[in-house]
Amino acid sequence: NHMEAKKLKTVDDLMASEDERIELINGEIRRRPMARQEHAAIQLGIGGEFIALGKRNKHEGGWWIRSEVSVRYSQHQCPTHDLAGWRKERIPERPSGIVEITPDWVCEITSPGHEKKDVFQPIVSPDSALLRR
């Protein structure tokens, strides 16, 4: 009785799908849960605080804050974060599309029934080259 190795999905597989509510975690394409009203309100509130902070501190660089942004950490890791932020001093242009630059800050909002998706699992280790970009 031999077991067949499971073929890991890649970012290319993710991009080939017509479904926009999916993400790539550990080489597995997963359907993202629909956001509930409370989740969206919290997401908007947190994002708004960061945007306001950036406007007050223009001389300190500020932040690019994106909601529902897909970040490609590797060929087999491309989750969609509730919120992610990049310091403007590090990334002068607003990130767009599937972002390949590791965020400086990520926020996942936990929702009842979505704990498995919402609980952050480290995607890169602290000694990873991704964190030194």
C-alpha positions in Angstrom: 0.0 0.0 0.0 1.8 3.1 -1.2 0.6 6.6 -0.7 0.8 9.1 -3.6 2.4 12.4 -2.7 0.0 15.3 -2.8 0.9 17.8 -5.5 1.2 21.3 -4.0 -0.7 24.0 -5.8 1.1 27.1 -6.9 0.4 30.8 -7.4 -0.1 29.9 -11.1 -2.9 27.5 -10.2 -4.4 30.3 -8.0 -4.3 32.7 -10.9 -5.8 30.2 -13.4 -9.0 29.9 -11.3 -12.0 32.1 -12.1 -13.0 32.1 -8.4 -11.9 35.3 -6.7 -12.8 34.1 -3.2 -9.8 31.8 -2.9 -6.3 31.9 -1.4 -3.3 29.6 -1.4 -2.1 28.3 2.0 0.6 25.7 2.3 0.1 24.6 -1.3 -3.6 24.1 -0.9 -6.2 26.3 -2.6 -8.8 27.2 0.0 -12.1 29.0 -0.4 -12.3 32.2 1.7 -15.3 32.6 3.9 -17.7 35.4 3.1 -17.2 38.4 5.3 -19.9 39.2 7.8 -21.2 42.7 8.5 -19.4 42.9 11.9 -16.2 41.7 10.3 -16.4 44.3 7.6 -17.1 47.1 10.2 -14.1 46.2 12.3 -11.9 45.9 9.2 -13.0 49.4 8.0 -12.5 50.9 11.5 -8.9 49.5 11.8 -8.0 50.5 8.3 -9.4 54.0 8.8 -7.3 54.5 11.9 -4.2 53.7 10.0 -5.1 55.9 7.1 -5.9 58.8 9.5 -2.5 58.2 11.3 -0.7 58.4 7.9 -2.3 61.7 7.1 -1.4 63.2 10.5 2.2 62.1 10.2 3.0 63.0 6.6 6.6 63.9 7.5 7.2 60.5 9.1 6.6 58.6 5.9 3.2 57.0 6.5 1.7 53.7 5.5 0.1 52.0 2.5 -2.9 50.1 4.0 -4.7 47.5 1.8 -7.7 45.4 2.7 -8.4 41.9 1.3 -4.9 41.9 -0.3 -3.2 38.8 -1.6 0.5 38.5 -0.7 2.8 36.1 -2.4 5.3 34.8 0.2 6.4 31.9 -2.0 5.2 29.7 -4.8 3.0 27.8 -2.4 1.9 30.6 0.0 -0.4 33.4 -1.2 -2.9 34.2 1.5 -5.4 37.1 1.4 -5.1 39.2 4.5 -7.9 41.2 6.0 -5.6 44.1 6.2 -1.9 44.5 5.4 0.4 47.5 5.6 3.7 48.7 4.1 5.7 51.6 5.4 6.0 54.2 2.6 9.6 54.8 3.5 10.3 51.2 2.4 7.8 51.0 -0.5 7.3 54.4 -2.1 4.6 53.3 -4.6 1.2 51.9 -3.5 1.3 48.1 -3.8 -1.2 46.7 -6.3 -2.4 43.3 -7.6 -0.9 40.2 -5.9 1.8 41.9 -3.8 5.2 40.2 -3.7 6.7 42.5 -1.1 6.4 41.2 2.5 4.1 43.5 4.5 5.4 45.4 7.6 2.1 44.7 9.3 -0.7 42.2 8.9 -4.1 42.1 10.6 -6.5 39.1 10.6 -9.8 39.7 12.2 -11.2 36.6 13.9 -14.9 35.7 13.3 -17.0 33.0 14.9 -16.9 29.9 12.7 -13.9 31.1 10.8 -11.3 30.4 13.5 -9.3 27.9 11.3 -8.8 30.6 8.6 -8.5 33.6 10.9 -5.9 32.3 13.3 -2.6 33.4 11.9 -0.1 30.7 11.3 3.4 31.8 10.6 4.1 31.8 6.9 7.7 32.7 7.0 10.2 32.1 9.7 12.1 35.0 11.4 15.3 34.0 9.6 13.7 33.8 6.2 15.2 35.8 3.3 11.6 37.2 2.7 11.9 39.2 6.0 15.2 40.8 4.9 13.9 42.3 1.6 
